[in-house]
Amino acid sequence: QLQAFGGGLVQAGDSLRLSCAVSGLAFRSTTIGWFRQAPGKEREFVAGIRWTSSTLYSDSVKGRFTVSRDNAKNTVSLQMNSLKPEDTAVYYCAAGTRLIASTVSDRHQYDYWGQGTQVTVSS
């Protein structure tokens, strides 16, 4: 199971930290991806961290968001800085086993999904 939390309502330029708690999986061998979905849009890749701790970011968040993992706590965090109104969406964490680097951004490669947490950025 995955549970995402930490969303909220913030102003443009503010920061938020999302967390994804993972249970029931071999966390150390699992890739965790963050995706988001705005109303009327498709779910899109935001960031991912492989079991090797290598990371990948979408161009829209690179330099503003940082993904990290704590293998001792089975959690993955997404630190979001300099938030923009266009970052407004429901954010989901997802888990997949041993994704290769070229597939981290592909939502179809993930087997488990959390329930999502709303992030709203006002201008």
Buried (B, 14 or more C-beta within 10 A) or exposed (E): EBBBBBBEEBEEEBEBEBBBBBEEBEBEEBBBBBBBBBEEEEBBBBBBBBBEEEBBBBEBBEEBBBBEBEEEEBBBBBBBBEBBEEBBBBBBBBBBBEBEEEBBBEBEBBEBBBEBBEBBBEE
